[in-house]
Amino acid sequence: MKTITIAPHTPTLFDFDRELIASLPASGPRYTSYPTADRFHDGFRQPEYVSVLENTLSGSLKPVSLYVHIPFCNVICYYCGCNKVITKDTSKADEYLTYLEKEMALLAPHLHGRHKLAQLHFGGGTPTFLSDAQLERVFRMIREHFELLPDGEYSIEIDPRKVSRESVFKLGELGFNRMSVGIQDFDPKVQAAVNRIQTVEETREVIEAAREAGFKSISVDLIYGLPHQSVASIKPTLETVLSLSPDRLALYHYAHLPHIFKPQRRIDTNAVPSSEEKLDILQYAVKLLDERGYVFIGMDHFAKPEDELAIALREGRLQRNFQGYSTYADCDLVAIGVSSIGKIGNTYSQNQRDLNDYYADLDAGKLPVMRGYELNADDVMRRQIIQDLMCRFALELADYQADFADYFAEEIPDLQRIAALGLIEWQPETGSLKVTPKGRFLIRNIAMIFDYYLRHKETKAKYSQTV
C-alpha cells in the first residue's frame, strides 16, 4: 500500500502520500533562514556587523537570543556533516574558551548594556565535551553580559556517552532547562557502521537525570537512512525510544554525500538504504508516532500534545530559527564561536569556519565575521511568507502584497500546479492559501516556490532531502 492516511489526534492532520512524495523534487533548503546560508557573501564582514549591532541594539534592551558553538568531539561519527574538531585533549577547550571571552569582550561595547536573555543554545560538536569547570567559566561570561530570565529557554545538545548523572544536575544548576539528546539508532550493527556506540542504559540514565533535575523539555534525535537500517531494524529502536517518553522527537534524514563530507567515506555506500527503503522506514515511524499520541509539528519534528511546541503550533505562535522550531517570539540572535550564525535586525552573519582563522581574527582584535547578508524588502517579505508556511501552514498573500497577482506572477503557475496535486487549497481570486494534510510533509517543496534565489540564481549548495 503506497498511501497511509493518519487519523488525527489533534488538528495537525497529515497524510503521508508515498507516490506524491516520490514524484516531487527530492532536495531543498530547510529554511532555518531565508535567504539561505549559501547566499551569504564576504562583502558583509566586521564593519557591516558592527554597524547593524549599533543601529539595532543601541538604545534598546529588548530580550535577545544567544547561540554558543562548541566544536569539539571526542570521537568522530561517520555520518556527521557538522563543523567540528575531533580531539581528546580537553586543554584545547581551555584555549577555545579564552577566545570566546575575547569575542564577547569585542562584542560587548556594541550590545549597549546587559540584555535579557530569552533563549540560549549550546550547539556543536559536542557541547558536553566541556568539563563542569569549563561550563561554569562560559556561564560566568554569559551572566556578565546577559540577564537570564526565569521563563527563558536555555538548551544544550547532549551526547549521553560523555555525560554523567552528576553532570546533568550541574547543567540544571547552571541554568539549562531543555536538552536535546543524540541517539540516532540503537541497533548495534548500525552503530558500528557509523562509529557511534551508545547503550540504552546510558541514554536512559541521562534522560531520567534531566527529569529529576527539573528540565522542562527533553528532545531526542534519530536519523533514518543510515547504513544497514530497515523497517525491521528500526522497530526495536523506536519502541525503546518511546519507552524513554521524550517530550519531543526529531527524525532526520541521512544525506549520504561522501564527496562533500570526508568522514562519510568510511561508510559502505552499498549498505545505505535505497530511497524506497528510506520512505518505508519514515512511513512506519510516522504512523507509529502518531498512534502513540505524538503531534506532527512540521518537517521532521514531533512532540507530545502538552509540550510547548505543540501548544505553540495550536495557538499560531510557532517560530523557526537556526536551531529549528521554537516557541519564543522571533528576536535578535547573537552568535559566538567558530562557524556560528547570528541574526541581527534584517541581517545574517557567520563567523569564520576554520578554527585557526577564527583565532587569527580575534588575535588581531577583529570580530571574526567571514560572511553575511543584508535582506532587502523583498527578502523580508518572502522570509515572512516562508516562516508562515512552515509554522502556520496558511497564507493570505494580500497581507504581504496588495497586488499579489502581479507581484507573484511567476509563482502562480507553480501554486496552481501543487494545488492540482492536492498539496494546497488555493483560491486565486482572494490569494488565500492553505496547506492540506498531504502538503504538510512536503512543506519544504511548497516553501521553495517563494524562494526568489532558487528561481533566479544558481547555487553550488547541496541541499538535504525534503522528506
Solvent accessible surface area in square Angstrom, and as a share of the most:
residue,aa,sasa,rsa
1,M,193,0.86
2,K,95,0.40
3,T,48,0.28
4,I,24,0.12
5,T,98,0.57
6,I,9,0.05
7,A,78,0.60
8,P,76,0.48
9,H,104,0.47
10,T,24,0.14
11,P,110,0.69
12,T,13,0.07
13,L,62,0.31
14,F,4,0.02
15,D,20,0.10
16,F,1,0.01
17,D,15,0.08
18,R,12,0.04
19,E,112,0.50
20,L,17,0.08
21,I,15,0.08
22,A,73,0.57
23,S,78,0.50
24,L,18,0.09
25,P,80,0.50
26,A,57,0.44
27,S,49,0.32
28,G,1,0.01
29,P,3,0.02
30,R,68,0.25
31,Y,10,0.04
32,T,42,0.24
33,S,11,0.07
34,Y,3,0.01
35,P,1,0.00
36,T,14,0.08
37,A,31,0.24
38,D,46,0.24
39,R,30,0.11
40,F,13,0.05
41,H,88,0.39
42,D,102,0.53
43,G,48,0.46
44,F,7,0.03
45,R,87,0.32
46,Q,52,0.23
47,P,91,0.57
48,E,70,0.32
49,Y,12,0.04
50,V,33,0.19
51,S,54,0.35
52,V,20,0.12
53,L,0,0.00
54,E,55,0.25
55,N,121,0.62
56,T,32,0.19
57,L,0,0.00
58,S,55,0.35
59,G,84,0.80
60,S,32,0.21
61,L,104,0.52
62,K,87,0.37
63,P,44,0.28
64,V,0,0.00
65,S,6,0.04
66,L,1,0.01
67,Y,24,0.09
68,V,0,0.00
69,H,12,0.05
70,I,0,0.00
71,P,0,0.00
72,F,1,0.00
73,C,17,0.10
74,N,33,0.17
75,V,49,0.28
76,I,29,0.15
77,C,15,0.09
78,Y,38,0.14
79,Y,25,0.09
80,C,23,0.14
81,G,40,0.39
82,C,68,0.41
83,N,50,0.26
84,K,45,0.19
85,V,41,0.24
86,I,74,0.37
87,T,18,0.10
88,K,143,0.61
89,D,66,0.34
90,T,71,0.41
91,S,63,0.41
92,K,90,0.38
93,A,0,0.00
94,D,63,0.32
95,E,87,0.39
96,Y,0,0.00
97,L,2,0.01
98,T,54,0.31
99,Y,25,0.09
100,L,1,0.01
101,E,61,0.27
102,K,75,0.32
103,E,3,0.01
104,M,1,0.00
105,A,62,0.48
106,L,56,0.28
107,L,1,0.00
108,A,28,0.22
109,P,84,0.53
110,H,38,0.17
111,L,3,0.02
112,H,71,0.32
113,G,46,0.44
114,R,122,0.44
115,H,0,0.00
116,K,86,0.37
117,L,0,0.00
118,A,0,0.00
119,Q,24,0.11
120,L,2,0.01
121,H,26,0.12
122,F,0,0.00
123,G,0,0.00
124,G,12,0.11
125,G,18,0.17
126,T,12,0.07
127,P,1,0.01
128,T,14,0.08
129,F,13,0.05
130,L,7,0.03
131,S,53,0.34
132,D,53,0.27
133,A,69,0.54
134,Q,14,0.06
135,L,5,0.02
136,E,55,0.25
137,R,55,0.20
138,V,3,0.02
139,F,3,0.01
140,R,152,0.56
141,M,12,0.05
142,I,0,0.00
143,R,103,0.38
144,E,120,0.54
145,H,32,0.14
146,F,0,0.00
147,E,63,0.28
148,L,29,0.14
149,L,29,0.14
150,P,128,0.81
151,D,102,0.53
152,G,1,0.01
153,E,25,0.11
154,Y,5,0.02
155,S,23,0.15
156,I,0,0.00
157,E,58,0.26
158,I,7,0.03
159,D,10,0.05
160,P,3,0.02
161,R,48,0.17
162,K,91,0.39
163,V,13,0.08
164,S,50,0.32
165,R,86,0.31
166,E,121,0.54
167,S,28,0.18
168,V,0,0.00
169,F,68,0.28
170,K,46,0.19
171,L,2,0.01
172,G,23,0.22
173,E,131,0.59
174,L,19,0.09
175,G,20,0.20
176,F,5,0.02
177,N,18,0.09
178,R,17,0.06
179,M,4,0.02
180,S,23,0.15
181,V,0,0.00
182,G,9,0.09
183,I,1,0.01
184,Q,18,0.08
185,D,2,0.01
186,F,22,0.09
187,D,34,0.17
188,P,104,0.65
189,K,127,0.54
190,V,1,0.00
191,Q,11,0.05
192,A,65,0.50
193,A,24,0.19
194,V,3,0.02
195,N,52,0.27
196,R,18,0.06
197,I,105,0.53
198,Q,5,0.02
199,T,66,0.38
200,V,40,0.23
201,E,127,0.57
202,E,48,0.21
203,T,0,0.00
204,R,85,0.31
205,E,82,0.37
206,V,1,0.00
207,I,1,0.00
208,E,83,0.37
209,A,0,0.00
210,A,0,0.00
211,R,100,0.36
212,E,108,0.48
213,A,30,0.23
214,G,52,0.50
215,F,16,0.07
216,K,110,0.46
217,S,4,0.03
218,I,1,0.01
219,S,21,0.13
220,V,0,0.00
221,D,29,0.15
222,L,1,0.00
223,I,18,0.09
224,Y,6,0.02
225,G,0,0.00
226,L,0,0.00
227,P,1,0.00
228,H,71,0.32
229,Q,7,0.03
230,S,46,0.29
231,V,42,0.24
232,A,77,0.60
233,S,22,0.14
234,I,1,0.00
235,K,83,0.35
236,P,84,0.53
237,T,2,0.01
238,L,0,0.00
239,E,71,0.32
240,T,32,0.19
241,V,0,0.00
242,L,23,0.11
243,S,68,0.44
244,L,5,0.02
245,S,43,0.27
246,P,0,0.00
247,D,31,0.16
248,R,35,0.13
249,L,0,0.00
250,A,2,0.01
251,L,2,0.01
252,Y,69,0.26
253,H,31,0.14
254,Y,8,0.03
255,A,25,0.20
256,H,35,0.16
257,L,38,0.19
258,P,35,0.22
259,H,119,0.53
260,I,72,0.37
261,F,62,0.26
262,K,140,0.59
263,P,21,0.13
264,Q,4,0.02
265,R,139,0.51
266,R,152,0.56
267,I,9,0.04
268,D,83,0.43
269,T,82,0.48
270,N,144,0.74
271,A,17,0.13
272,V,24,0.14
273,P,10,0.06
274,S,58,0.37
275,S,81,0.52
276,E,84,0.37
277,E,83,0.37
278,K,25,0.10
279,L,18,0.09
280,D,51,0.26
281,I,0,0.00
282,L,8,0.04
283,Q,14,0.06
284,Y,57,0.22
285,A,0,0.00
286,V,1,0.00
287,K,79,0.33
288,L,11,0.06
289,L,0,0.00
290,D,11,0.06
291,E,96,0.43
292,R,117,0.43
293,G,21,0.20
294,Y,11,0.04
295,V,4,0.02
296,F,3,0.01
297,I,0,0.00
298,G,0,0.00
299,M,14,0.06
300,D,18,0.09
301,H,24,0.11
302,F,3,0.01
303,A,0,0.00
304,K,43,0.18
305,P,48,0.30
306,E,120,0.54
307,D,12,0.06
308,E,66,0.30
309,L,3,0.02
310,A,0,0.00
311,I,55,0.28
312,A,0,0.00
313,L,16,0.08
314,R,108,0.39
315,E,109,0.49
316,G,32,0.31
317,R,108,0.39
318,L,0,0.00
319,Q,33,0.15
320,R,11,0.04
321,N,32,0.16
322,F,39,0.16
323,Q,71,0.32
324,G,6,0.06
325,Y,16,0.06
326,S,10,0.06
327,T,15,0.09
328,Y,65,0.25
329,A,66,0.51
330,D,84,0.44
331,C,26,0.15
332,D,7,0.04
333,L,12,0.06
334,V,0,0.00
335,A,8,0.06
336,I,0,0.00
337,G,0,0.00
338,V,2,0.01
339,S,13,0.08
340,S,4,0.02
341,I,33,0.17
342,G,2,0.02
343,K,26,0.11
344,I,2,0.01
345,G,25,0.24
346,N,69,0.35
347,T,7,0.04
348,Y,2,0.01
349,S,9,0.06
350,Q,13,0.06
351,N,8,0.04
352,Q,23,0.10
353,R,118,0.43
354,D,71,0.37
355,L,36,0.18
356,N,111,0.57
357,D,68,0.35
358,Y,0,0.00
359,Y,24,0.09
360,A,57,0.44
361,D,16,0.08
362,L,7,0.04
363,D,89,0.46
364,A,73,0.56
365,G,43,0.42
366,K,86,0.37
367,L,7,0.03
368,P,0,0.00
369,V,4,0.02
370,M,37,0.16
371,R,37,0.14
372,G,0,0.00
373,Y,25,0.09
374,E,121,0.54
375,L,12,0.06
376,N,82,0.42
377,A,87,0.68
378,D,32,0.16
379,D,0,0.00
380,V,50,0.29
381,M,23,0.10
382,R,11,0.04
383,R,43,0.16
384,Q,82,0.37
385,I,0,0.00
386,I,4,0.02
387,Q,30,0.13
388,D,16,0.08
389,L,0,0.00
390,M,1,0.00
391,C,0,0.00
392,R,77,0.28
393,F,4,0.02
394,A,45,0.35
395,L,6,0.03
396,E,81,0.37
397,L,0,0.00
398,A,52,0.41
399,D,114,0.59
400,Y,46,0.18
401,Q,46,0.21
402,A,99,0.77
403,D,74,0.38
404,F,21,0.09
405,A,55,0.43
406,D,108,0.56
407,Y,82,0.31
408,F,0,0.00
409,A,57,0.44
410,E,94,0.42
411,E,3,0.01
412,I,31,0.15
413,P,78,0.49
414,D,35,0.18
415,L,0,0.00
416,Q,91,0.40
417,R,110,0.40
418,I,4,0.02
419,A,30,0.23
420,A,92,0.72
421,L,68,0.34
422,G,26,0.25
423,L,0,0.00
424,I,5,0.03
425,E,102,0.46
426,W,28,0.10
427,Q,94,0.42
428,P,63,0.39
429,E,136,0.61
430,T,69,0.40
431,G,0,0.00
432,S,24,0.16
433,L,2,0.01
434,K,116,0.49
435,V,3,0.02
436,T,17,0.10
437,P,46,0.29
438,K,66,0.28
439,G,0,0.00
440,R,34,0.12
441,F,9,0.04
442,L,2,0.01
443,I,1,0.00
444,R,7,0.03
445,N,14,0.07
446,I,0,0.00
447,A,0,0.00
448,M,35,0.16
449,I,11,0.06
450,F,0,0.00
451,D,4,0.02
452,Y,76,0.29
453,Y,15,0.06
454,L,58,0.29
455,R,82,0.30
456,H,82,0.36
457,K,110,0.47
458,E,173,0.78
459,T,46,0.27
460,K,198,0.84
461,A,35,0.27
462,K,129,0.54
463,Y,50,0.19
464,S,32,0.21
465,Q,52,0.23
466,T,13,0.08
467,V,20,0.11
